[in-house]
Amino acid sequence: MYTKTIVNAIKSTTVLAMVSSLNVSAATCDINASIVQAHYTIEAENTTEAGNTLKLKDSANNKHTHQVKKTELTLIRNKTQVAYVYPVSNVTDVWLKYPNNQVTLNRYFEEQKRVIEYQPNELKRAVDWQKKYQLITPTQIKELNLITKVGNGCYQQEEYHLKKDNIVINLSWLPQLNLVERLQISQQGHTKTWQLHNVESSEDEVKQFFAKHYQYQSTDYADIGDNESDPFLVKMINLGFVDHSPQGFYNSQGDNISPDHHRH
């Protein structure tokens, strides 16, 4: 009887230990969020109304233009570097944060294997590193209303919503990875949606990606005027790729609340 009691106690202890181990495993995340690749689809939808028409259905009495544009974005983090890879335009923006918290931009042109380097004072607006790092800042997330939390581990998900002034924001957030799972911002007939499709956590791939780009021929933005004979620079200027102008969605205070995206 005594032996049987001990055996049962040992079994119970083992089961509890296994359950506890599973719970710990489910609650933690083994992906290094500072070295990661996240693949997004960005969809921009614009609806222009004519007269008093509000419906989006096609009909003879419904005159409007409804345009949808899709593009791809891969966000690659390597600690104090964040790359935005735009496959369609074959351009990669790499933002670098220095110990003094200043942020610089290197714009890589994949086909030509060239890079234009921008210093902080050469960017038209101060760069918010957190927005570059994770598409939306912690301050912006705090302004949203938390609706629910689901899941656990790396893919624990938080759902947020906000309707204020003429802006509607819906956010699905992965707090363990500091990644947007889905972000939709609507304002005056314009809707933009960022949708995460895949996360890769190979640190070797990330390091190889940055090492490859370090080999590109570089030109300082300040020196472009002295290189007007360079066919590459002339072409990029004409296409508008050497300018970095802010754009996106703005709140009533005039602050840009949308993740930055490449103009192409």
TIKOL-367754 format. One record per atom (N, C-alpha, C): x, y, z; residue number from 0. Coordinates in steps of 0.02 Angstrom, whole numbers, always signed. Layout:
// residues N
NODE        x        y        z   resi
NODE        X        Y        Z    NUM
...
***
This chain:
// residues 264
NODE        x        y        z   resi
NODE      +42      -60       +0      0
NODE       +0       +0       +0      0
NODE      +44      +62       +0      0
NODE      +95      +60      +43      1
NODE     +141     +117      +49      1
NODE     +178     +128      -17      1
NODE     +201      +70      -47      2
NODE     +238      +73     -110      2
NODE     +194     +101     -165      2
NODE     +130      +78     -168      3
NODE      +84     +102     -218      3
NODE      +72     +177     -212      3
NODE      +69     +201     -151      4
NODE      +59     +273     -139      4
NODE     +118     +313     -165      4
NODE     +178     +287     -154      5
NODE     +239     +322     -177      5
NODE     +241     +324     -253      5
NODE     +223     +267     -285      6
NODE     +223     +263     -358      6
NODE     +174     +313     -387      6
NODE     +113     +316     -357      7
NODE      +63     +364     -381      7
NODE      +86     +436     -372      7
NODE     +120     +449     -317      8
NODE     +145     +516     -304      8
NODE     +198     +535     -356      8
NODE     +241     +486     -373      9
NODE     +293     +499     -423      9
NODE     +261     +513     -490      9
NODE     +210     +473     -508     10
NODE     +175     +484     -572     10
NODE     +143     +553     -575     10
NODE     +111     +572     -520     11
NODE      +78     +637     -518     11
NODE     +129     +693     -525     11
NODE     +186     +685     -491     12
NODE     +239     +736     -495     12
NODE     +265     +742     -566     12
NODE     +274     +684     -600     13
NODE     +299     +683     -669     13
NODE     +251     +718     -716     13
NODE     +186     +702     -708     14
NODE     +135     +733     -751     14
NODE     +133     +808     -742     14
NODE     +136     +829     -677     15
NODE     +135     +901     -663     15
NODE     +196     +936     -693     15
NODE     +253     +901     -690     16
NODE     +315     +930     -718     16
NODE     +309     +937     -793     16
NODE     +279     +887     -826     17
NODE     +270     +889     -899     17
NODE     +223     +945     -918     17
NODE     +167     +952     -881     18
NODE     +119    +1004     -895     18
NODE     +150    +1073     -885     18
NODE     +189    +1079     -830     19
NODE     +223    +1142     -816     19
NODE     +272    +1159     -871     19
NODE     +309    +1108     -896     20
NODE     +357    +1119     -949     20
NODE     +322    +1142    -1013     20
NODE     +264    +1110    -1028     21
NODE     +227    +1130    -1088     21
NODE     +201    +1201    -1082     21
NODE     +178    +1219    -1023     22
NODE     +152    +1287    -1012     22
NODE     +207    +1339    -1021     22
NODE     +267    +1324     -994     23
NODE     +323    +1370    -1001     23
NODE     +342    +1378    -1074     23
NODE     +343    +1319    -1110     24
NODE     +360    +1320    -1181     24
NODE     +310    +1361    -1221     24
NODE     +246    +1354    -1203     25
NODE     +194    +1390    -1240     25
NODE     +195    +1464    -1226     25
NODE     +221    +1483    -1167     26
NODE     +219    +1553    -1147     26
NODE     +281    +1592    -1168     26
NODE     +332    +1557    -1191     27
NODE     +394    +1590    -1210     27
NODE     +404    +1588    -1285     27
NODE     +453    +1626    -1309     28
NODE     +467    +1630    -1380     28
NODE     +542    +1621    -1391     28
NODE     +561    +1576    -1435     29
NODE     +632    +1563    -1446     29
NODE     +659    +1598    -1509     29
NODE     +619    +1643    -1538     30
NODE     +642    +1682    -1596     30
NODE     +674    +1747    -1570     30
NODE     +733    +1762    -1595     31
NODE     +766    +1825    -1578     31
NODE     +734    +1881    -1618     31
NODE     +693    +1921    -1586     32
NODE     +654    +1972    -1621     32
NODE     +698    +2028    -1650     32
NODE     +761    +2033    -1628     33
NODE     +805    +2086    -1653     33
NODE     +842    +2064    -1716     33
NODE     +838    +1999    -1734     34
NODE     +869    +1974    -1795     34
NODE     +817    +1930    -1829     34
NODE     +779    +1960    -1875     35
NODE     +722    +1924    -1902     35
NODE     +702    +1954    -1970     35
NODE     +668    +1914    -2010     36
NODE     +641    +1938    -2074     36
NODE     +565    +1931    -2073     36
NODE     +529    +1982    -2093     37
NODE     +457    +1981    -2094     37
NODE     +433    +2003    -2163     37
NODE     +391    +1962    -2194     38
NODE     +369    +1974    -2263     38
NODE     +296    +1999    -2262     38
NODE     +286    +2057    -2293     39
NODE     +220    +2089    -2293     39
NODE     +194    +2100    -2364     39
NODE     +127    +2101    -2368     40
NODE      +93    +2128    -2427     40
NODE      +61    +2194    -2406     40
NODE      +70    +2246    -2446     41
NODE      +40    +2311    -2432     41
NODE      -12    +2325    -2486     41
NODE      -73    +2339    -2463     42
NODE     -127    +2353    -2510     42
NODE     -154    +2423    -2497     42
NODE     -152    +2465    -2549     43
NODE     -178    +2533    -2544     43
NODE     -241    +2537    -2586     43
NODE     -296    +2559    -2554     44
NODE     -361    +2562    -2586     44
NODE     -387    +2634    -2583     44
NODE     -403    +2662    -2641     45
NODE     -428    +2730    -2645     45
NODE     -496    +2730    -2678     45
NODE     -544    +2762    -2646     46
NODE     -611    +2768    -2674     46
NODE     -629    +2842    -2679     46
NODE     -642    +2865    -2740     47
NODE     -661    +2934    -2751     47
NODE     -735    +2936    -2770     47
NODE     -775    +2973    -2731     48
NODE     -846    +2975    -2742     48
NODE     -865    +3031    -2790     48
NODE     -920    +3022    -2825     49
NODE     -947    +3074    -2870     49
NODE    -1017    +3092    -2847     49
NODE    -1030    +3156    -2838     50
NODE    -1096    +3177    -2814     50
NODE    -1107    +3152    -2744     50
NODE    -1165    +3123    -2731     51
NODE    -1182    +3098    -2664     51
NODE    -1176    +3022    -2661     51
NODE    -1142    +2992    -2709     52
NODE    -1137    +2920    -2711     52
NODE    -1092    +2895    -2655     52
NODE    -1116    +2846    -2617     53
NODE    -1078    +2818    -2562     53
NODE    -1066    +2744    -2571     53
NODE    -1104    +2711    -2615     54
NODE    -1098    +2639    -2623     54
NODE    -1036    +2621    -2664     54
NODE    -1010    +2560    -2652     55
NODE     -952    +2536    -2689     55
NODE     -972    +2487    -2744     55
NODE    -1037    +2470    -2748     56
NODE    -1059    +2423    -2798     56
NODE    -1061    +2456    -2867     56
NODE    -1050    +2415    -2919     57
NODE    -1052    +2442    -2986     57
NODE    -1125    +2450    -3008     57
NODE    -1143    +2508    -3031     58
NODE    -1210    +2520    -3056     58
NODE    -1208    +2583    -3098     58
NODE    -1262    +2593    -3138     59
NODE    -1265    +2651    -3182     59
NODE    -1269    +2716    -3143     59
NODE    -1297    +2711    -3082     60
NODE    -1307    +2771    -3041     60
NODE    -1250    +2782    -2991     60
NODE    -1199    +2740    -2995     61
NODE    -1145    +2744    -2947     61
NODE    -1080    +2762    -2982     61
NODE    -1065    +2826    -2984     62
NODE    -1005    +2849    -3018     62
NODE     -949    +2861    -2968     62
NODE     -898    +2820    -2972     63
NODE     -841    +2826    -2927     63
NODE     -782    +2791    -2958     63
NODE     -724    +2805    -2933     64
NODE     -664    +2768    -2953     64
NODE     -640    +2730    -2892     64
NODE     -625    +2667    -2902     65
NODE     -604    +2623    -2848     65
NODE     -539    +2590    -2869     65
NODE     -483    +2611    -2841     66
NODE     -418    +2586    -2862     66
NODE     -385    +2549    -2805     66
NODE     -356    +2492    -2822     67
NODE     -319    +2451    -2773     67
NODE     -249    +2438    -2800     67
NODE     -200    +2453    -2759     68
NODE     -130    +2441    -2779     68
NODE      -97    +2398    -2726     68
NODE      -65    +2344    -2749     69
NODE      -31    +2298    -2703     69
NODE      +44    +2299    -2716     69
NODE      +82    +2292    -2663     70
NODE     +154    +2287    -2668     70
NODE     +180    +2243    -2612     70
NODE     +243    +2225    -2616     71
NODE     +273    +2181    -2566     71
NODE     +327    +2220    -2527     71
NODE     +334    +2201    -2465     72
NODE     +386    +2230    -2422     72
NODE     +414    +2176    -2377     72
NODE     +480    +2172    -2374     73
NODE     +513    +2128    -2325     73
NODE     +551    +2172    -2276     73
NODE     +535    +2165    -2213     74
NODE     +569    +2202    -2159     74
NODE     +621    +2155    -2129     74
NODE     +684    +2177    -2129     75
NODE     +738    +2135    -2103     75
NODE     +774    +2173    -2047     75
NODE     +775    +2143    -1989     76
NODE     +809    +2174    -1931     76
NODE     +875    +2140    -1918     76
NODE     +924    +2181    -1902     77
NODE     +988    +2156    -1878     77
NODE    +1011    +2202    -1822     77
NODE     +979    +2195    -1765     78
NODE     +992    +2235    -1705     78
NODE     +981    +2309    -1720     78
NODE    +1034    +2348    -1731     79
NODE    +1026    +2420    -1742     79
NODE    +1021    +2439    -1816     79
NODE    +1005    +2390    -1857     80
NODE     +994    +2402    -1928     80
NODE     +926    +2373    -1947     80
NODE     +890    +2410    -1989     81
NODE     +826    +2385    -2014     81
NODE     +824    +2397    -2089     81
NODE     +812    +2344    -2127     82
NODE     +807    +2350    -2199     82
NODE     +735    +2344    -2221     82
NODE     +715    +2386    -2269     83
NODE     +651    +2381    -2303     83
NODE     +666    +2361    -2375     83
NODE     +649    +2301    -2393     84
NODE     +662    +2275    -2460     84
NODE     +598    +2280    -2501     84
NODE     +603    +2316    -2558     85
NODE     +547    +2324    -2604     85
NODE     +562    +2287    -2669     85
NODE     +538    +2225    -2676     86
NODE     +556    +2184    -2734     86
NODE     +534    +2213    -2801     86
NODE     +477    +2246    -2801     87
NODE     +450    +2272    -2865     87
NODE     +496    +2325    -2894     87
NODE     +519    +2372    -2853     88
NODE     +562    +2425    -2878     88
NODE     +636    +2408    -2874     88
NODE     +652    +2350    -2843     89
NODE     +721    +2327    -2838     89
NODE     +763    +2377    -2797     89
NODE     +732    +2406    -2747     90
NODE     +766    +2454    -2704     90
NODE     +761    +2430    -2632     90
NODE     +814    +2441    -2593     91
NODE     +815    +2423    -2522     91
NODE     +837    +2483    -2482     91
NODE     +797    +2501    -2432     92
NODE     +816    +2554    -2385     92
NODE     +840    +2523    -2321     92
NODE     +900    +2544    -2298     93
NODE     +927    +2519    -2235     93
NODE     +935    +2577    -2188     93
NODE     +901    +2573    -2131     94
NODE     +905    +2624    -2079     94
NODE     +953    +2600    -2025     94
NODE    +1000    +2643    -2006     95
NODE    +1050    +2626    -1955     95
NODE    +1044    +2673    -1896     95
NODE    +1039    +2644    -1837     96
NODE    +1036    +2684    -1776     96
NODE    +1103    +2683    -1741     96
NODE    +1129    +2743    -1726     97
NODE    +1194    +2749    -1693     97
NODE    +1185    +2758    -1618     97
NODE    +1240    +2748    -1579     98
NODE    +1235    +2755    -1506     98
NODE    +1207    +2821    -1482     98
NODE    +1215    +2875    -1522     99
NODE    +1188    +2940    -1502     99
NODE    +1115    +2948    -1523     99
NODE    +1085    +2891    -1546    100
NODE    +1014    +2887    -1565    100
NODE     +998    +2922    -1632    100
NODE    +1049    +2946    -1666    101
NODE    +1037    +2972    -1733    101
NODE    +1028    +2915    -1782    101
NODE     +988    +2927    -1834    102
NODE     +972    +2875    -1882    102
NODE     +992    +2898    -1952    102
NODE    +1027    +2856    -1988    103
NODE    +1046    +2871    -2057    103
NODE    +1011    +2822    -2104    103
NODE    +1011    +2840    -2168    104
NODE     +979    +2799    -2219    104
NODE    +1029    +2782    -2273    104
NODE    +1033    +2718    -2291    105
NODE    +1069    +2696    -2350    105
NODE    +1018    +2667    -2399    105
NODE    +1015    +2696    -2459    106
NODE     +967    +2672    -2509    106
NODE    +1005    +2632    -2561    106
NODE     +990    +2566    -2564    107
NODE    +1025    +2520    -2608    107
NODE     +984    +2507    -2671    107
NODE    +1019    +2508    -2728    108
NODE     +989    +2493    -2792    108
NODE    +1017    +2426    -2815    108
NODE     +974    +2375    -2811    109
NODE     +997    +2306    -2817    109
NODE    +1026    +2290    -2886    109
NODE     +993    +2313    -2938    110
NODE    +1016    +2296    -3006    110
NODE    +1084    +2327    -3020    110
NODE    +1094    +2389    -3000    111
NODE    +1157    +2424    -3014    111
NODE    +1211    +2412    -2961    111
NODE    +1191    +2381    -2905    112
NODE    +1236    +2370    -2849    112
NODE    +1269    +2436    -2827    112
NODE    +1227    +2486    -2819    113
NODE    +1248    +2552    -2795    113
NODE    +1209    +2570    -2733    113
NODE    +1236    +2616    -2694    114
NODE    +1202    +2639    -2633    114
NODE    +1214    +2714    -2625    114
NODE    +1161    +2749    -2606    115
NODE    +1166    +2820    -2589    115
NODE    +1157    +2827    -2514    115
NODE    +1204    +2860    -2481    116
NODE    +1204    +2865    -2408    116
NODE    +1181    +2934    -2386    116
NODE    +1131    +2936    -2342    117
NODE    +1102    +2998    -2316    117
NODE    +1120    +3005    -2243    117
NODE    +1146    +3064    -2224    118
NODE    +1158    +3080    -2155    118
NODE    +1093    +3106    -2122    118
NODE    +1089    +3105    -2056    119
NODE    +1027    +3127    -2023    119
NODE    +1002    +3196    -2045    119
NODE    +1048    +3243    -2054    120
NODE    +1027    +3311    -2073    120
NODE    +1007    +3316    -2146    120
NODE    +1015    +3263    -2185    121
NODE     +997    +3263    -2256    121
NODE     +928    +3233    -2268    121
NODE     +897    +3207    -2215    122
NODE     +830    +3180    -2220    122
NODE     +780    +3236    -2206    122
NODE     +725    +3236    -2243    123
NODE     +679    +3293    -2239    123
NODE     +641    +3296    -2173    123
NODE     +636    +3239    -2138    124
NODE     +603    +3238    -2073    124
NODE     +645    +3197    -2025    124
NODE     +639    +3213    -1961    125
NODE     +672    +3172    -1910    125
NODE     +643    +3101    -1914    125
NODE     +686    +3052    -1907    126
NODE     +666    +2983    -1914    126
NODE     +648    +2954    -1846    126
NODE     +590    +2924    -1841    127
NODE     +569    +2889    -1780    127
NODE     +593    +2817    -1785    127
NODE     +645    +2800    -1747    128
NODE     +675    +2734    -1752    128
NODE     +626    +2679    -1737    128
NODE     +583    +2687    -1687    129
NODE     +536    +2635    -1670    129
NODE     +488    +2620    -1727    129
NODE     +467    +2671    -1763    130
NODE     +422    +2660    -1819    130
NODE     +458    +2622    -1875    130
NODE     +522    +2638    -1886    131
NODE     +560    +2600    -1935    131
NODE     +569    +2527    -1913    131
NODE     +580    +2518    -1848    132
NODE     +596    +2453    -1821    132
NODE     +535    +2406    -1823    132
NODE     +476    +2433    -1811    133
NODE     +417    +2389    -1804    133
NODE     +354    +2416    -1838    133
NODE     +361    +2465    -1881    134
NODE     +306    +2494    -1920    134
NODE     +259    +2539    -1881    134
NODE     +255    +2530    -1816    135
NODE     +212    +2571    -1774    135
NODE     +247    +2578    -1707    135
NODE     +243    +2638    -1677    136
NODE     +279    +2650    -1615    136
NODE     +241    +2626    -1554    136
NODE     +276    +2612    -1499    137
NODE     +241    +2594    -1436    137
NODE     +192    +2647    -1414    137
NODE     +209    +2711    -1424    138
NODE     +164    +2765    -1406    138
NODE     +100    +2762    -1446    138
NODE     +106    +2748    -1510    139
NODE      +46    +2742    -1552    139
NODE       +3    +2683    -1531    139
NODE      +35    +2628    -1512    140
NODE       -4    +2569    -1490    140
NODE      -43    +2585    -1426    140
NODE      -11    +2623    -1381    141
NODE      -45    +2641    -1318    141
NODE     -106    +2684    -1329    141
NODE     -107    +2720    -1385    142
NODE     -164    +2763    -1400    142
NODE     -224    +2723    -1426    142
NODE     -213    +2660    -1444    143
NODE     -267    +2618    -1469    143
NODE     -302    +2582    -1412    143
NODE     -361    +2558    -1425    144
NODE     -400    +2521    -1375    144
NODE     -388    +2446    -1384    144
NODE     -362    +2414    -1331    145
NODE     -351    +2342    -1332    145
NODE     -418    +2305    -1329    145
NODE     -431    +2263    -1378    146
NODE     -494    +2227    -1382    146
NODE     -488    +2157    -1352    146
NODE     -436    +2121    -1372    147
NODE     -428    +2052    -1348    147
NODE     -356    +2029    -1356    147
NODE     -340    +1975    -1320    148
NODE     -276    +1941    -1327    148
NODE     -289    +1867    -1340    148
NODE     -253    +1839    -1389    149
NODE     -261    +1768    -1405    149
NODE     -193    +1736    -1417    149
NODE     -191    +1670    -1409    150
NODE     -130    +1633    -1423    150
NODE      -77    +1642    -1370    150
NODE      -19    +1612    -1384    151
NODE      +37    +1618    -1338    151
NODE     +103    +1605    -1376    151
NODE     +158    +1608    -1340    152
NODE     +223    +1599    -1372    152
NODE     +239    +1655    -1420    152
NODE     +278    +1639    -1472    153
NODE     +299    +1690    -1520    153
NODE     +241    +1724    -1554    153
NODE     +187    +1687    -1563    154
NODE     +131    +1714    -1602    154
NODE      +71    +1732    -1559    154
NODE      +85    +1750    -1497    155
NODE      +33    +1781    -1456    155
NODE      +11    +1844    -1492    155
NODE      -54    +1856    -1494    156
NODE      -80    +1910    -1534    156
NODE     -125    +1956    -1494    156
NODE     -117    +2021    -1504    157
NODE     -159    +2072    -1472    157
NODE     -197    +2110    -1526    157
NODE     -262    +2119    -1513    158
NODE     -305    +2154    -1561    158
NODE     -322    +2223    -1534    158
NODE     -311    +2274    -1576    159
NODE     -324    +2344    -1556    159
NODE     -370    +2377    -1607    159
NODE     -406    +2429    -1583    160
NODE     -450    +2466    -1627    160
NODE     -454    +2538    -1603    160
NODE     -461    +2584    -1651    161
NODE     -471    +2655    -1634    161
NODE     -509    +2689    -1690    161
NODE     -559    +2727    -1669    162
NODE     -594    +2771    -1716    162
NODE     -594    +2840    -1686    162
NODE     -559    +2886    -1720    163
NODE     -551    +2953    -1694    163
NODE     -547    +3003    -1751    163
NODE     -585    +3057    -1745    164
NODE     -589    +3106    -1799    164
NODE     -611    +3070    -1863    164
NODE     -571    +3075    -1915    165
NODE     -589    +3042    -1978    165
NODE     -544    +2982    -1992    165
NODE     -515    +2953    -1940    166
NODE     -468    +2898    -1948    166
NODE     -494    +2836    -1911    166
NODE     -489    +2778    -1944    167
NODE     -506    +2714    -1913    167
NODE     -444    +2670    -1918    167
NODE     -422    +2643    -1861    168
NODE     -362    +2601    -1859    168
NODE     -379    +2534    -1828    168
NODE     -359    +2480    -1861    169
NODE     -364    +2413    -1835    169
NODE     -295    +2381    -1836    169
NODE     -274    +2354    -1780    170
NODE     -206    +2326    -1774    170
NODE     -208    +2257    -1742    170
NODE     -174    +2210    -1774    171
NODE     -159    +2144    -1745    171
NODE      -84    +2145    -1731    171
NODE      -65    +2138    -1668    172
NODE       +4    +2149    -1647    172
NODE      +32    +2085    -1616    172
NODE      +96    +2069    -1632    173
NODE     +132    +2012    -1603    173
NODE     +183    +2039    -1553    173
NODE     +165    +2043    -1488    174
NODE     +209    +2075    -1439    174
NODE     +275    +2040    -1427    174
NODE     +277    +1974    -1435    175
NODE     +339    +1937    -1424    175
NODE     +391    +1952    -1478    175
NODE     +367    +1968    -1538    176
NODE     +412    +1981    -1594    176
NODE     +417    +2055    -1611    176
NODE     +376    +2096    -1578    177
NODE     +373    +2168    -1595    177
NODE     +360    +2176    -1670    177
NODE     +310    +2140    -1694    178
NODE     +293    +2142    -1765    178
NODE     +219    +2155    -1775    178
NODE     +203    +2193    -1826    179
NODE     +134    +2201    -1847    179
NODE     +113    +2137    -1884    179
NODE      +58    +2107    -1862    180
NODE      +30    +2050    -1899    180
NODE      -17    +2077    -1953    180
NODE      -57    +2127    -1934    181
NODE     -100    +2161    -1983    181
NODE     -115    +2231    -1958    181
NODE     -107    +2279    -2001    182
NODE     -122    +2349    -1984    182
NODE     -163    +2379    -2041    182
NODE     -220    +2407    -2023    183
NODE     -262    +2440    -2073    183
NODE     -280    +2510    -2049    183
NODE     -266    +2559    -2092    184
NODE     -281    +2629    -2076    184
NODE     -326    +2656    -2131    184
NODE     -383    +2684    -2111    185
NODE     -430    +2712    -2159    185
NODE     -441    +2786    -2143    185
NODE     -440    +2827    -2196    186
NODE     -449    +2899    -2187    186
NODE     -475    +2929    -2252    186
NODE     -536    +2955    -2250    187
NODE     -565    +2993    -2305    187
NODE     -559    +2958    -2373    187
NODE     -584    +2898    -2376    188
NODE     -585    +2861    -2439    188
NODE     -520    +2826    -2457    188
NODE     -470    +2832    -2414    189
NODE     -405    +2799    -2425    189
NODE     -395    +2746    -2370    189
NODE     -381    +2686    -2391    190
NODE     -369    +2631    -2344    190
NODE     -303    +2597    -2362    190
NODE     -262    +2588    -2312    191
NODE     -198    +2553    -2323    191
NODE     -192    +2496    -2273    191
NODE     -172    +2437    -2298    192
NODE     -169    +2378    -2256    192
NODE     -101    +2345    -2263    192
NODE      -69    +2332    -2207    193
NODE       -7    +2294    -2204    193
NODE      -24    +2225    -2176    193
NODE      -10    +2172    -2213    194
NODE      -26    +2104    -2192    194
NODE      +37    +2061    -2191    194
NODE      +52    +2034    -2133    195
NODE     +111    +1990    -2125    195
NODE      +94    +1921    -2152    195
NODE     +141    +1893    -2192    196
NODE     +130    +1827    -2221    196
NODE     +179    +1775    -2195    196
NODE     +238    +1796    -2176    197
NODE     +289    +1747    -2157    197
NODE     +343    +1779    -2115    197
NODE     +368    +1741    -2066    198
NODE     +423    +1764    -2024    198
NODE     +479    +1713    -2029    198
NODE     +540    +1736    -2042    199
NODE     +598    +1693    -2045    199
NODE     +648    +1715    -1991    199
NODE     +677    +1666    -1957    200
NODE     +719    +1682    -1900    200
NODE     +791    +1659    -1908    200
NODE     +813    +1648    -1970    201
NODE     +882    +1626    -1982    201
NODE     +930    +1685    -1974    201
NODE     +970    +1684    -1921    202
NODE    +1018    +1738    -1910    202
NODE    +1072    +1739    -1963    202
NODE    +1092    +1680    -1988    203
NODE    +1143    +1677    -2040    203
NODE    +1120    +1711    -2103    203
NODE    +1058    +1700    -2123    204
NODE    +1031    +1732    -2183    204
NODE    +1030    +1808    -2176    204
NODE    +1012    +1831    -2118    205
NODE    +1010    +1904    -2106    205
NODE    +1080    +1933    -2111    205
NODE    +1128    +1902    -2080    206
NODE    +1197    +1927    -2082    206
NODE    +1225    +1926    -2153    206
NODE    +1208    +1874    -2191    207
NODE    +1231    +1870    -2261    207
NODE    +1200    +1926    -2303    207
NODE    +1137    +1940    -2289    208
NODE    +1102    +1993    -2326    208
NODE    +1138    +2060    -2317    208
NODE    +1154    +2078    -2255    209
NODE    +1187    +2142    -2243    209
NODE    +1259    +2142    -2269    209
NODE    +1294    +2086    -2261    210
NODE    +1363    +2081    -2284    210
NODE    +1367    +2091    -2359    210
NODE    +1319    +2064    -2396    211
NODE    +1317    +2072    -2469    211
NODE    +1309    +2146    -2488    211
NODE    +1266    +2181    -2453    212
NODE    +1253    +2251    -2470    212
NODE    +1311    +2297    -2451    212
NODE    +1352    +2277    -2404    213
NODE    +1410    +2317    -2387    213
NODE    +1459    +2323    -2445    213
NODE    +1454    +2278    -2494    214
NODE    +1501    +2277    -2551    214
NODE    +1480    +2325    -2607    214
NODE    +1422    +2355    -2603    215
NODE    +1398    +2398    -2657    215
NODE    +1438    +2463    -2660    215
NODE    +1445    +2491    -2719    216
NODE    +1479    +2555    -2728    216
NODE    +1437    +2611    -2698    216
NODE    +1467    +2651    -2655    217
NODE    +1428    +2702    -2618    217
NODE    +1442    +2773    -2643    217
NODE    +1391    +2815    -2635    218
NODE    +1395    +2887    -2649    218
NODE    +1360    +2924    -2595    218
NODE    +1393    +2974    -2566    219
NODE    +1360    +3017    -2516    219
NODE    +1308    +3061    -2550    219
NODE    +1251    +3069    -2518    220
NODE    +1198    +3111    -2546    220
NODE    +1225    +3182    -2559    220
NODE    +1268    +3207    -2515    221
NODE    +1295    +3275    -2521    221
NODE    +1339    +3282    -2583    221
NODE    +1364    +3226    -2609    222
NODE    +1410    +3229    -2665    222
NODE    +1376    +3219    -2733    222
NODE    +1310    +3210    -2732    223
NODE    +1275    +3196    -2795    223
NODE    +1283    +3253    -2844    223
NODE    +1281    +3315    -2819    224
NODE    +1287    +3374    -2863    224
NODE    +1354    +3377    -2899    224
NODE    +1405    +3345    -2870    225
NODE    +1471    +3345    -2900    225
NODE    +1481    +3286    -2948    225
NODE    +1428    +3246    -2956    226
NODE    +1434    +3187    -2999    226
NODE    +1379    +3185    -3052    226
NODE    +1366    +3243    -3081    227
NODE    +1312    +3249    -3130    227
NODE    +1326    +3210    -3194    227
NODE    +1388    +3190    -3203    228
NODE    +1405    +3151    -3263    228
NODE    +1394    +3076    -3253    228
NODE    +1376    +3057    -3192    229
NODE    +1365    +2986    -3177    229
NODE    +1296    +2967    -3202    229
NODE    +1291    +2925    -3254    230
NODE    +1226    +2907    -3283    230
NODE    +1178    +2876    -3232    230
NODE    +1205    +2838    -3186    231
NODE    +1162    +2807    -3135    231
NODE    +1129    +2859    -3092    231
NODE    +1167    +2908    -3068    232
NODE    +1139    +2959    -3024    232
NODE    +1088    +3002    -3061    232
NODE    +1103    +3019    -3123    233
NODE    +1056    +3059    -3163    233
NODE     +990    +3022    -3171    233
NODE     +994    +2958    -3184    234
NODE     +934    +2917    -3193    234
NODE     +894    +2914    -3128    234
NODE     +927    +2904    -3072    235
NODE     +893    +2898    -3008    235
NODE     +861    +2965    -2988    235
NODE     +893    +3020    -3004    236
NODE     +865    +3086    -2989    236
NODE     +801    +3096    -3030    236
NODE     +804    +3078    -3094    237
NODE     +746    +3086    -3137    237
NODE     +688    +3042    -3116    237
NODE     +703    +2985    -3088    238
NODE     +650    +2939    -3065    238
NODE     +625    +2956    -2995    238
NODE     +660    +3003    -2961    239
NODE     +638    +3024    -2895    239
NODE     +661    +2979    -2838    239
NODE     +709    +2935    -2850    240
NODE     +730    +2888    -2799    240
NODE     +781    +2917    -2750    240
NODE     +810    +2975    -2765    241
NODE     +860    +3001    -2719    241
NODE     +831    +3052    -2671    241
NODE     +765    +3063    -2676    242
NODE     +731    +3108    -2630    242
NODE     +697    +3066    -2577    242
NODE     +691    +3092    -2516    243
NODE     +657    +3055    -2464    243
NODE     +604    +3100    -2433    243
NODE     +545    +3099    -2461    244
NODE     +491    +3143    -2439    244
NODE     +441    +3105    -2398    244
NODE     +414    +3135    -2344    245
NODE     +365    +3102    -2303    245
NODE     +297    +3099    -2338    245
NODE     +261    +3046    -2325    246
NODE     +193    +3041    -2351    246
NODE     +156    +2991    -2309    246
NODE      +90    +2989    -2314    247
NODE      +52    +2940    -2277    247
NODE      -11    +2968    -2246    247
NODE      -30    +2943    -2187    248
NODE      -90    +2963    -2153    248
NODE      -72    +3009    -2095    248
NODE     -112    +3062    -2085    249
NODE      -97    +3111    -2034    249
NODE     -157    +3119    -1987    249
NODE     -142    +3129    -1923    250
NODE     -196    +3141    -1875    250
NODE     -211    +3216    -1873    250
NODE     -256    +3235    -1827    251
NODE     -278    +3305    -1824    251
NODE     -222    +3352    -1802    251
NODE     -168    +3325    -1773    252
NODE     -111    +3366    -1753    252
NODE      -59    +3372    -1808    252
NODE      -72    +3338    -1865    253
NODE      -25    +3341    -1920    253
NODE      +30    +3290    -1916    253
NODE      +26    +3242    -1870    254
NODE      +77    +3191    -1862    254
NODE      +64    +3134    -1912    254
NODE     +118    +3110    -1942    255
NODE     +112    +3054    -1987    255
NODE     +105    +2991    -1946    255
NODE      +48    +2957    -1951    256
NODE      +35    +2897    -1910    256
NODE      +43    +2832    -1949    256
NODE      +61    +2835    -2012    257
NODE      +66    +2775    -2051    257
NODE     +139    +2751    -2053    257
NODE     +149    +2685    -2059    258
NODE     +217    +2660    -2069    258
NODE     +246    +2690    -2133    258
NODE     +310    +2704    -2132    259
NODE     +341    +2734    -2191    259
NODE     +344    +2682    -2246    259
NODE     +336    +2705    -2307    260
NODE     +341    +2661    -2364    260
NODE     +377    +2695    -2420    260
NODE     +405    +2654    -2463    261
NODE     +447    +2681    -2517    261
NODE     +404    +2710    -2573    261
NODE     +425    +2764    -2600    262
NODE     +389    +2795    -2655    262
NODE     +415    +2768    -2721    262
NODE     +371    +2737    -2760    263
NODE     +391    +2710    -2825    263
NODE     +332    +2706    -2871    263
***
